[in-house]
Amino acid sequence: MFDLPLFLVQIIVILIAARTVGWLFQKFHQPQVVGEMLAGVMLGPSLLGWLSPDISRYVFPAPSLVFVNALSQIGMILFMFLVGLELDPKRIASQRRTALVISHVSILIPFVLGALVALLLYPRLSDASVPFTQFALFMGVSMSVTAFPVLARILTERKILDTEVGSLAISCAAVDDITAWCILAGVVLLARSSAQVMPIWFMLLGTLAFISVMWLGARRLLVRIEQSFILQNRMSQGLLGFILLLVFLSAWVTETLGIHALFGAFLLGAIMPKDSRFVHAVKARLEDIAIVLLLPLYFAYTGLQTSVGLINSFEMWSYFAVIMIVAMAGKLGGAAVSAHLAGLPWREATAIGVLMNTRGLVELVVLNIGLEIGVISPALYTMMVMMAIATTLMTTPILDWVYPGTLRQKISHDPTSPQIKVG
């Protein structure tokens, strides 16, 4: 049964931990969201459950976590909608050729390496109930993603968003997000098809039909919403309510089709009109409640499923080391080499690789989907969560070393100003 006092205590504890650790991370020039991710892990069996099992069982009894998960899923639906909303095709179009080359190479190389490392991990960290093809595809996807929202925050905080390197990195991350989510949708479709009443061909056709309806029909409706906003010059409660209705309706359709609710929310955000005033107005209404309240619940739920104690032998730590090496070599190395071949000097190309190696929250979303559909085990899930936090933590210090502030020149529209030539 739902215990409201306990649920309120859980929210209080989660918010205190998230805001405190996030604030401390900001003091060390790390994105606050990374601290909030780590706070979630600290509330789970990896720290709180290890230091005081009684307090952990009292505050977070297993039956109550279903309610934490439910509210956190609402937060993730809103968050993925906002991620899609921030994707601006115009930004990508300005550097289309270079961004496509770098992003696709930085997906292909880690994807292949992830699929290859699956040969090592499958017999040791999976079982026969999971088809190897699904396991390998999922490992490839999980090695390929870049955290677009976290990357945007890092670029803004380091004051390089409007440099050539920053602009190219955010464009590549946007393409990465779209490509990786399309691949992940296919993996989820395969994994869920055996448990669904609907045959896979029906699920696939239904998904294609839904995308077509969204692209050809819903976009016109969304343009009218934008026009109504411009005429009213404000985001009214009626407009916001209608947008939220579309978000949850889109999420419901993709969940019913067997993909995942997050894909529907992301797709709706991606096709929303990109007028800067409209985007800012929607974000101003939804972003704070999603980021301040709901995302910490998601991090806590993730942390409560993460147990470092599962990595309890030299062999298990060796597997984690392999995962870290593959993750960095594939993403950082692949992006850096492709950026250099696209025309950037090695220093700037390496900076692109470091930035693309940021996984953050998007990786947690992918991993939670993998755990939910049963493709990865709790032990592998823990290793991958640790990898996501570690690769995100190292972004800022390595970036400051590779691409120090003295080299971060703002882009000037003056044709005589120095700029990196790409493509």
C-alpha positions in Angstrom: 0.0 0.0 0.0 1.1 3.6 -0.7 2.6 5.1 2.5 2.5 8.9 2.0 4.6 9.8 5.1 7.3 7.4 4.0 7.2 8.7 0.4 7.6 12.3 1.6 10.6 11.2 3.8 12.2 9.5 0.7 11.7 12.7 -1.3 13.2 14.8 1.5 16.3 12.5 1.8 16.8 12.3 -1.9 16.6 16.1 -2.4 19.0 16.8 0.5 21.5 14.4 -0.8 21.2 15.5 -4.4 21.5 19.2 -3.7 24.3 18.8 -1.2 26.5 16.6 -3.4 25.6 18.6 -6.5 26.7 21.8 -4.8 30.0 20.2 -3.7 30.7 19.1 -7.2 30.1 22.6 -8.5 32.8 23.8 -6.1 35.2 21.5 -7.9 34.1 22.8 -11.4 32.1 19.7 -12.2 28.5 19.8 -13.5 26.0 19.6 -10.7 24.1 16.8 -12.4 27.2 14.5 -12.0 27.1 15.1 -8.3 23.4 14.3 -8.3 24.1 11.1 -10.1 26.7 10.1 -7.6 24.3 11.1 -4.7 21.8 8.6 -6.1 24.5 5.8 -6.0 25.4 6.8 -2.4 21.8 6.3 -1.2 21.8 2.7 -2.5 23.5 -0.4 -1.3 26.9 0.8 -2.4 27.2 3.3 0.5 24.1 3.8 2.7 23.1 0.2 2.5 26.6 -0.8 3.4 27.1 1.7 6.3 23.7 1.3 7.8 21.5 -1.5 6.4 18.8 -0.8 9.0 18.4 2.8 8.0 18.5 1.9 4.3 15.7 -0.7 4.8 13.6 1.8 6.8 13.9 4.7 4.4 13.9 2.7 1.2 12.0 -0.6 1.7 11.8 -2.6 -1.5 8.0 -2.5 -1.9 8.0 1.3 -1.7 10.4 1.8 -4.6 7.7 1.2 -7.1 6.3 4.6 -6.2 9.7 6.3 -6.5 10.1 4.7 -9.9 6.7 5.8 -11.1 7.3 9.4 -10.3 10.9 9.3 -11.6 9.6 7.9 -14.9 7.3 10.9 -15.3 10.4 13.0 -14.8 12.3 11.1 -17.4 9.5 11.5 -19.9 9.6 15.3 -19.4 13.3 15.3 -19.5 13.6 13.4 -22.8 11.0 15.7 -24.3 13.2 18.6 -23.3 16.3 16.9 -24.7 14.4 16.5 -28.1 13.3 20.1 -27.8 16.9 21.4 -27.5 17.9 19.6 -30.7 18.1 22.4 -33.3 18.4 21.2 -36.9 19.8 24.7 -37.9 22.8 24.2 -35.7 23.5 20.8 -37.2 22.9 22.1 -40.8 25.6 24.8 -40.4 28.2 22.1 -40.0 26.3 19.2 -41.5 29.1 17.4 -43.4 31.7 17.5 -40.6 29.2 16.8 -37.9 27.8 13.8 -39.7 31.2 12.4 -40.4 32.5 12.8 -36.8 29.3 11.7 -35.1 28.8 8.6 -37.2 32.4 7.5 -36.9 32.2 8.2 -33.1 29.2 5.9 -33.0 30.4 3.2 -35.4 33.8 2.6 -33.7 32.5 2.3 -30.1 29.5 0.3 -31.3 31.8 -2.2 -33.0 34.1 -2.3 -30.0 31.1 -2.7 -27.7 29.8 -5.6 -29.7 33.2 -7.2 -29.7 33.7 -6.9 -25.9 30.3 -8.6 -25.6 32.1 -11.8 -26.7 34.1 -11.6 -23.5 31.3 -10.4 -21.2 28.4 -12.5 -22.4 29.5 -15.9 -21.0 30.5 -14.4 -17.7 27.9 -11.7 -17.0 24.8 -12.9 -18.9 22.9 -16.2 -19.4 21.1 -18.2 -22.0 17.8 -16.4 -21.4 19.3 -13.4 -23.2 20.1 -13.9 -26.9 23.6 -13.0 -27.7 22.6 -10.7 -30.6 20.5 -8.5 -28.3 23.3 -8.4 -25.7 25.9 -7.5 -28.3 23.7 -4.8 -29.9 22.9 -3.3 -26.5 26.6 -3.2 -25.5 27.3 -1.5 -28.8 24.6 1.2 -28.2 25.6 1.7 -24.5 29.2 2.4 -25.6 28.1 4.9 -28.4 25.9 7.5 -26.6 26.9 11.0 -25.7 25.1 13.0 -23.0 23.8 16.0 -25.1 22.3 17.9 -22.1 25.4 17.4 -19.8 27.7 18.3 -22.7 25.7 21.5 -23.4 26.0 22.5 -19.7 29.8 21.8 -19.7 30.3 23.9 -22.9 28.3 26.7 -21.4 30.1 26.6 -18.0 33.6 26.5 -19.7 32.5 29.3 -22.0 33.3 27.4 -25.2 29.7 26.9 -26.5 30.2 29.6 -29.1 33.6 28.5 -30.3 34.2 26.4 -33.3 35.1 23.4 -31.1 32.0 23.9 -28.9 29.7 24.4 -31.8 31.0 21.3 -33.6 30.8 19.2 -30.5 27.2 20.1 -29.7 26.2 19.4 -33.3 27.9 16.0 -33.2 26.3 15.2 -29.9 22.9 16.1 -31.4 23.4 13.7 -34.3 24.7 11.1 -31.9 21.6 11.3 -29.8 19.3 10.9 -32.8 21.3 8.0 -34.2 21.8 6.1 -30.9 18.2 6.4 -29.9 17.1 5.0 -33.3 19.4 2.0 -32.8 18.3 1.6 -29.2 14.7 1.6 -30.3 15.4 -1.3 -32.6 17.2 -3.2 -29.8 14.3 -2.7 -27.4 11.8 -3.7 -30.2 13.7 -7.0 -30.6 14.0 -7.6 -26.9 10.4 -7.0 -26.2 8.9 -8.7 -29.3 9.2 -12.2 -27.7 7.2 -11.0 -24.6 4.6 -9.1 -26.5 1.2 -10.4 -27.8 1.8 -8.4 -31.0 4.1 -9.9 -33.6 7.3 -8.0 -34.4 6.2 -7.1 -37.9 3.1 -5.4 -36.5 5.2 -3.5 -33.9 7.6 -2.4 -36.6 4.9 -1.2 -39.0 3.0 0.5 -36.1 6.2 2.3 -35.1 6.9 3.5 -38.7 3.2 4.6 -39.0 3.5 6.5 -35.8 6.7 8.3 -36.9 5.1 9.2 -40.2 2.0 10.6 -38.5 4.2 12.6 -36.2 6.4 13.9 -38.9 3.7 14.7 -41.5 0.7 15.5 -39.3 1.7 16.4 -35.8 4.3 19.0 -36.9 1.5 21.1 -38.5 -0.4 21.0 -35.2 2.8 22.0 -33.3 3.3 24.9 -35.7 -0.2 26.2 -34.8 0.7 25.9 -31.1 3.8 28.0 -31.7 1.8 30.6 -33.7 -0.7 30.8 -30.8 2.1 31.4 -28.4 3.5 34.2 -30.6 0.1 35.8 -30.8 -0.5 35.6 -27.0 3.1 36.5 -26.4 3.1 34.1 -23.4 2.9 30.4 -22.5 -0.6 30.1 -21.2 -1.8 27.3 -19.0 -4.0 26.1 -21.8 -1.0 25.9 -24.2 1.2 24.2 -21.7 -1.5 21.7 -20.8 -2.0 20.8 -24.4 1.7 20.3 -24.9 1.9 18.0 -21.9 -1.1 16.1 -23.2 0.8 15.5 -26.5 4.0 14.5 -24.6 2.2 11.8 -22.5 0.1 10.7 -25.5 3.2 10.2 -27.6 4.9 8.4 -24.8 1.9 6.1 -24.3 1.8 5.2 -28.0 5.5 4.2 -28.2 5.2 2.3 -24.9 2.1 0.4 -26.2 3.9 -0.4 -29.5 6.6 -2.1 -27.4 9.5 0.4 -27.8 9.6 2.6 -24.7 7.7 5.6 -23.5 10.9 7.7 -23.6 11.2 7.4 -27.3 7.8 9.0 -27.9 8.6 11.9 -25.6 12.0 12.4 -27.3 10.4 12.3 -30.8 7.8 14.9 -29.9 10.5 17.2 -28.6 12.6 16.7 -31.7 9.8 17.8 -34.1 8.7 20.7 -32.0 9.1 24.2 -33.6 12.4 25.7 -32.7 11.6 29.4 -32.4 13.9 30.5 -29.6 11.2 32.3 -27.6 8.9 29.4 -27.8 11.5 26.8 -26.8 12.6 29.1 -23.9 9.0 29.5 -22.7 8.4 25.7 -22.7 11.7 25.0 -21.0 11.1 27.7 -18.4 7.8 26.0 -17.4 9.0 22.4 -17.3 12.8 22.4 -16.8 13.0 23.4 -13.1 10.5 20.9 -11.8 12.0 18.1 -13.9 15.6 18.8 -13.0 15.3 19.9 -9.4 12.6 17.4 -8.2 12.1 14.5 -10.6 15.6 13.8 -11.9 17.1 13.3 -8.4 14.4 10.6 -7.9 15.5 8.9 -11.0 19.2 9.0 -9.9 18.1 7.6 -6.5 16.2 4.8 -8.1 19.2 4.1 -10.3 21.5 4.1 -7.3 19.2 1.8 -5.3 19.7 -0.8 -8.1 23.5 -0.2 -8.3 25.6 -2.3 -5.9 29.4 -1.9 -6.1 29.5 -5.0 -3.8 28.6 -7.1 -6.8 32.0 -6.4 -8.2 33.7 -8.5 -5.6 36.7 -10.1 -7.2 39.8 -9.3 -9.2 38.1 -10.9 -12.2 35.1 -8.6 -11.9 37.2 -5.5 -11.6 39.2 -6.7 -14.6 35.9 -6.7 -16.6 35.2 -3.2 -15.4 38.7 -2.1 -16.5 38.0 -3.6 -20.0 34.7 -1.7 -20.2 36.5 1.6 -19.3 39.2 1.1 -21.9 36.8 0.2 -24.6 34.5 3.1 -23.7 37.2 5.6 -23.9 39.1 4.2 -26.8 35.9 3.9 -28.9 34.3 7.2 -28.1 37.2 9.6 -27.3 39.6 7.9 -29.7 37.0 7.5 -32.5 35.8 11.1 -32.3 39.3 12.6 -32.0 40.7 10.7 -35.0 37.6 11.4 -37.2 37.7 15.1 -36.2 41.4 15.3 -37.2 40.7 13.6 -40.5 37.9 16.1 -41.0 40.4 19.0 -40.8 40.9 20.0 -37.2 44.3 20.2 -35.6 45.1 17.4 -33.1 44.5 19.6 -30.0 41.1 20.7 -31.1 40.3 17.2 -32.4 41.2 15.7 -29.0 39.0 18.3 -27.3 36.1 17.1 -29.5 36.9 13.5 -28.5 37.0 14.4 -24.8 33.6 16.2 -25.0 32.0 13.3 -27.0 33.2 10.9 -24.3 30.7 12.6 -21.9 27.9 10.0 -21.2 26.2 11.2 -18.1 22.4 11.0 -17.7 21.7 9.7 -21.2 23.8 6.6 -20.5 21.8 6.0 -17.3 18.6 6.1 -19.3 20.0 3.6 -21.7 21.2 1.3 -18.9 17.9 1.5 -17.0 16.1 0.5 -20.2 18.5 -2.4 -20.6 18.0 -3.6 -17.0 14.2 -3.2 -17.4 14.0 -5.4 -20.5 16.4 -7.9 -19.0 19.2 -7.6 -21.5 21.9 -6.8 -18.9 22.5 -8.3 -15.4 22.7 -6.3 -12.2 26.5 -6.8 -12.0 27.0 -5.5 -15.5 24.5 -2.7 -14.9 26.6 -1.6 -11.9 29.8 -1.6 -14.0 28.2 0.4 -16.7 26.8 3.0 -14.3 30.3 3.4 -12.8 31.7 3.8 -16.3 29.0 6.5 -17.1 29.9 8.5 -14.0 33.7 8.1 -14.5 33.7 9.2 -18.1 31.6 12.2 -17.3 33.7 13.2 -14.3 36.9 13.1 -16.3 35.6 15.4 -19.1 36.2 18.8 -17.4 39.7 18.1 -16.0 41.0 16.5 -19.3 39.4 19.2 -21.3 41.1 22.0 -19.3 44.4 20.2 -19.8 44.0 19.5 -23.6 42.2 22.7 -24.5 43.0 25.4 -21.9 41.2 28.7 -21.5 43.9 30.6 -23.4 43.0 28.7 -26.6 39.2 29.2 -26.3 38.7 32.1 -28.6 35.1 33.2 -29.3 33.8 32.9 -32.8 33.7 36.2 -34.5 31.6 37.1 -37.5 34.5 39.3 -38.6 35.9 37.4 -41.7 39.4 38.4 -40.7 39.2 36.7 -37.3 41.0 33.3 -36.9 38.8 30.3 -37.1 39.4 26.6 -37.2 38.8 25.3 -40.7 36.7 22.1 -40.7 35.4 19.8 -43.4 
